[in-house]
Amino acid sequence: MEAGDLNLSRHLMDRMVQRDLDKNWILETIQSPDKEEHVDDDEIHFFKISEAYSNKCLKVVVNPIEK
């Protein structure tokens, strides 16, 4: 999944501001996750632990849209 393929939701943009999340960490989590869970046909969870963020784990929920 490439950055250009993403449509950031209002929910995500709000959380990025509230939690001071960098868009690059979100993209890195999607492109190179430590763990990936396919919850349903239309929902994937990506997880990534980052040393740059005090070893915190970021969870990104993606709802793929068929093109």
C-alpha positions in Angstrom: 0.0 0.0 0.0 1.5 3.3 -1.0 0.9 6.7 0.6 -1.0 8.0 -2.4 -3.4 5.1 -2.0 -4.5 6.3 1.4 -7.5 8.4 2.3 -7.0 9.7 5.8 -10.2 9.8 7.8 -11.2 12.7 10.0 -10.9 10.3 13.0 -7.2 9.6 12.1 -6.4 13.3 11.5 -7.9 14.1 14.9 -5.9 11.4 16.7 -2.7 12.5 14.9 -3.1 15.9 16.4 -4.3 14.7 19.9 -1.5 12.2 20.2 1.2 14.1 18.3 1.6 11.2 15.8 3.8 11.7 12.7 2.3 10.7 9.4 5.5 8.9 8.5 5.1 6.6 11.5 1.6 5.7 10.3 2.8 5.1 6.8 5.7 3.0 8.1 3.3 1.0 10.2 1.2 0.2 7.2 4.0 -0.5 4.8 6.3 -2.5 7.2 4.2 -3.7 10.2 5.6 -5.8 13.0 2.2 -7.6 13.0 -0.8 -7.6 10.7 -4.3 -8.9 11.4 -7.0 -9.3 8.8 -10.1 -8.8 11.0 -12.6 -8.9 8.2 -12.8 -8.5 4.4 -12.9 -4.8 4.9 -10.7 -4.3 7.9 -7.0 -4.8 8.5 -5.1 -3.9 11.7 -1.4 -3.0 11.4 0.9 -2.8 14.5 4.4 -1.3 14.8 6.7 -0.7 17.7 8.9 2.3 17.3 12.1 3.1 19.3 11.7 6.7 18.1 8.5 6.8 20.1 9.7 5.4 23.4 9.0 1.8 22.2 5.3 2.5 21.9 3.1 0.4 19.7 1.0 2.1 17.1 -2.1 0.3 15.8 -3.5 1.5 12.5 -6.8 0.3 11.3 -7.3 0.3 7.5 -10.5 -0.3 5.6 -9.5 -1.1 2.1 -11.7 0.1 -0.7 -11.9 -1.9 -3.9 -10.9 0.0 -7.0 
